[in-house]
């Protein structure tokens, strides 16, 4: 299995439990990260000067965070698209970061797809995971990751299924209710219903249970200390630099974008080898 993500921490937030589950089952799991997340906001005040507005060393620091997250999740291998530092975080839509000479969205999508295809040809994954056409929440780098993954997967001989990682509307609403019920145990504002990006559950094709791997996911999230605050005890939650608590459900959700659907309801590999 190969997962394509835009920035360090995306892999843990959206697919951390899935990575840990299949790695524990003995699958070869590789994560490809497209940028170093140089434009990320920084939570710990003592690390603020790493930011692009100061020392511009955040990318290198986040590379070490990503390595620690990978150790927590147990993946088999990791690659940076085009090599470490080839492509730079483009920032949110409309920001000056998109004009940087190495900005991911400013680069050639054809070149990037070729770089990804070379990884596919090398590792020969059966299953590929990335974002949907909206990039989950509209970040330009997520959208570009979707575009190049789609293009490369069409040409990769080994790829049987392509999934898009999504958030379940029902599971998110349930998790938010649990966080509100936890009261002062959650030190941040809990997101309002409808505030977080989700998809209607009727669109979801595959639900991967991660009950036994939520702890690994939370450990990976803690590794991304510049970007994520994580729950201690009680209901599982995380918050980004906006200090808005989001739930961590006991499952991760996907939409099958390409490949046979039989057996895929609860398993990304379901029915492929029977």
N, C-alpha and C positions, 0 to 999 in steps of 0.2 A: 504494500500500500504506500502511496506517495501523496503527501498533502502539500499544497502550494499556498503559502501565506505571505502577506505583504510586509509585515513588520514583526520584530520580536514582540512577543506577548499575545499576538493574535492566535497563535497555535494553541496556547494554553487556555485562553478565554473561550474560544469557540469549539475546540476539538480536543482539549487536554485529556478528558476522560476516555475518549475513543482511542487516542494514541496509547494511553496506558493500558487499556483493556487488550487491544490486539498485540501490543508488545509483550504483555504478560502471557498471552496465548501462544507466543512463539512466532508470530508473523514478522516479516521484515517490514519495518515501518521507517520511512524516510520523510523528513520535513525539508522543503525548499523554502527559504526565506528570501524575499525579493529585495529588501533594503535593510539598513541598520536602524531605521526608526530615529534618524537624527533630529527630526522636528518635534519629537514628543515633549509634552509638558512634564515637569519634574516635581514629584511629591516631596521627597525629603529636602528640607531647606539647606542642609549641609552639602547637597550635591547640585545645587542650583547652577553653579558656575560651569557645569558640564554642558549646558544648553547651547543651542546654535546662536543665541543672542550674546554669548560670552565666550567660553573657551572652545566651543564646538567640538567637544570630545564625547558627547553623549553616545554616538554610534558605537565607538569602541567599548564603552562601558556596557551598553546593552548587549553587545556580542557575548560578554562574559555572563550576563544575566541569562541569555538564551541557552548557553551551554549548561548552566546550572538547572534550568528548567528541563532541558533534555535529559539530564541525569535523573531528575525526579520522575519523569514520565517513562524512561527506559527505552526511548526510540533506538533504532538500529544505526541510523546515520543521519547526517544533516548536511545540506548544501546551501550555499548562497548563490543566487542566480547570477551567472557570469563571473563568479568569484567574489570574495568578500569586499564590499565597498564599491563594486562596479556601478550599482544603481543606488541613488540616494532618495530618501523619504521626500515625497513631493509636497507634504503638508496638506491641509484641508483645502477644499476648492476655493480658488480666488486668492490664495496667499502667495507672497513673492517667492516662496520656496520652489514653486513649480517652474520658475525661470532658471533654476540652477542648472549648469551644464550637464550634470549627471542625474537630474531629476528623473525618476522612474517614468512618469507620465510624459516627459519630454523626449524620451528615447524612442528608438525605432521598435514598434511592436513586433515587426517581422524579425528583427535581430533577437529580441527577447524570447519570442516563441521558438526560434532556432536553438537558443541556449537551453531552454527548457526541454525541447525535444531531444537534445543530446543527453540530458539526464535520464529521460524516459528510455532512450535506446540503451543506455548503460545499465540501468537498474531493472528495466522491464517490469514495471508494476502492472498488476491486474486491475487494481482499483485506484482511482485518483479522486481527491477531494479538494475543492476550492470554494470560492464564494459564488453567489448568484450574480446576475447581470447588474444588480444594484450595488453589489459589493457589500451586502449586509446592511449598511447604513449610509451608503453614498460616498464613501471616501474614494477619491480618484485612484489611489494606489490599489485599493481592493478591486475596483472595476477593471483596471488594467490587468491585475492578476487573473481575474476571471477571463478576460479576453485572450490572453496568451495561453492560458491553460486549455481553453476550449480549442484554440487553433492547433496547439501541439498535440493534444489528445486525439484529434481527428486523424493525425498522421502517424501516431505511435502504434505499432503493430501489436504490442502486448496489452494495451488498455482495453478492458472489457466493459467496465462501468466507470462513469463519472458522476460524482455526487456534489451537490451544493450544500454547504453547512448553513443552517437557518435556526432561528429561535421560535419555539412553539408559543403561540399566543396563550393557550390554556395553561401550559406549564409555567410560563412567566407570571401570569395572573395568580396562580396558586402559590408560587414562591414569594411573590410580593406580599400576599396576605399573611404568609407565615412570618415574614420579616417584620411586618407591622405588629403582629401579635407578640413578637419577642421584645418589643418596647425598648428600654434603655440598653439592652444587650447589643443593639445596633447603633453605633455612635454617629451615624450619618443619616441624612434625609433619605427615606425609602422612596424610590421612584413611584410616580403616580401610575395608575392604570392607563395604558395606552401611550405612556411616555417613551418606553423602550421600543426599538425596532423589532417586530415579530412578523410571522406569517400566519395566516389562518391554518388551523390544524388539518383541514381537509386537503391542503396542498402537500402536507408532509407524507412522504412515502416510506421513510425508514426511521425507526426509533431505536437507538442503541443504548441499552441499559448500562449505566456506569456506577451503580451502587457501590461496588467493591473498589472503585478507583477514584471516588471523590476526594479522598485524602491525598492521592497522588496529584490530582488536578490542583488542589489548594496549595500543595507544596510547590508546584511549578509556578503558580500565580505569585506566591511569596518570593520566588526567585527574581521576579520582575519588580524589584523594590522601587525603582524610579517611577514606575507607571501605575502600580496597583497596590491598594490596601486590601487586606484579606481578613476574614473573620477569625476569631480565636476559637471560642467554644460556642455551642448552640447551633442555631440555623446557619447554614453555609451561605456566605455572601462575599462579594468583592465590590470595590469602588475604584473608579479611575480618578484622575485629578480634579474632576468636577464634584467629588465628595457626594455622589449619589449612589446609594447601595443598590446592588442588583443581586438577584438570587442565583444560586448554583444548583440547578435541578439535578435529580438523580438519573437523568438520561440526556443524551444529545440527539439532535434532530437533523434530518437530511432530506433533500429532495433528489430523487434519481433523475439525472439529466440525460443520461445515455446508457444503454445496455439493457439486458434482460431484467425484468422485474420479479420474476418468480423466485421466491425464497429471500427476497431482500427486505422484507417487512421489519425484521429485527436484527439483521446482520448484513454488514456491507459486503461480505463474501458469500452470503447465503445462497445456496443452490448452484454455485459456480463449479463445484467439484463433485457433485453427486452423479 
